[in-house]
Amino acid sequence: MTLLALGQLRRRPAAFAGLAVALFLLLATTTLFGSLFATEATAPTARRAPVAGPGLRVIAGAFGEIAVLVAFFVVVNAIGFALRRQHRELALLRTIAATPRQVRRLVRVQIVLTALAVAAPGALAGVYAAHGLLGALQRRGMAAPALDVPVTPLPALVALAITLAVGLAASAVAVRRISRIAPAAALTATTTEQGRTGPPRLVAGVAALAGGGLLLRLSATRPPDELDKAGQAALLGSLVLLVAVGLTGPLAARALVAVLGAPLRALLPGTGWLADANLRGHARRLTSAVVPVALLVGLSATMTIMTRTAERAAGPTGAASATDVWLRQAELALLTCFAAVSTINTVVAVTGERRREFALLRLVGATRRQLLRMLTAEALLTTAVGVLLGATVAALATAAFSAAATGSAMPSVPAATCGAIVAGAAALTVPGILGSGLRAIRGPAAELVGGGRD
């Protein structure tokens, strides 16, 4: 299995590039916060001093918890696309008597090898970031000046163990479908999309919606002197709601495209109609592209609006200090980084795997210019759906936090910053889809339809 996995990694490095980046970020982040935790935990009592803010261990624990949850979300997505790029090969293995257990073992070996490949650079990046973040915290009085990051491999080893655990857990989710269906059906499934959202997925989606609602209720009912707890509950609630969006996405995304696509079909009767039909006809593919955009917009907008609302609630009392605001901005930068990587990985993978589809359209008379117009319409619709879903989650989460902070469900919304978030999501999504599309429509159409190139 190791030799077969190595062969797949060497033959398809691009298929695992997004996964490698996601695992690298997870490993670097967990090394970063593990190093900060070790900094305070191993420091002699003489080096510790009273500081402003919650302290290194609390910061490392809170940030690390959210980072691992978001990273799991991103890694699951990346593994799913790595598998989709080799779906046909895995299906062929099933047809030549490979058992489901062997397929799952092959995927696990691929995850382990990819994680080991990024272990050293990820650990180094995490330690370097820990030194930088510790210095920033010390300059703001949030860490004792005498503290220093300890020279120990333990945080990196723990981070590697967490990365492997997340990767293997995510692979179990991603490989479930192809490893359980019959061999002939597995080969057929490489060219078709399952049309319906299964009952287990819908039940999980409803459960996630309920869980997110409970977390937001918990946030809204916190007293004003527990804003940190209200903020953490609201942020976790938004993340759980975004998981629910991913689970129930095919239904919601198809409905939104039907509404948003109507003016597009009227303005562009040809390419607009085709773009709308493509998105609605491939709801799962649409959801794969929409969810990272919703994650980026939802988390970024939630953190931004919560920060502004906390500042308004503080008013002249100064309850929200500059250090609190800085911590929220640092957490926002971290979460945005994960969400941006997921968005780029997804839109590139989703568009790149449509080469045969584009080649078939060219064989029936579509020009490259028409295909690019169709992709532009699809990119705009995809961005709009993702922004709407993310904005809805952000609105619910920040309303709950505002109720706790100010007694009103109307949060303070920095319009310019939120506009920049939407523009950033569009800047990642639209060029990513068009750039991948330009690459995907290159080459002879007949050869691509025949499977001569991938």
Order of alpha helices (4+ residues) and beta strands (2+ residues): alpha-alpha-alpha-alpha-alpha-alpha-alpha-alpha-alpha-alpha-alpha-alpha-alpha-alpha-alpha-alpha-alpha
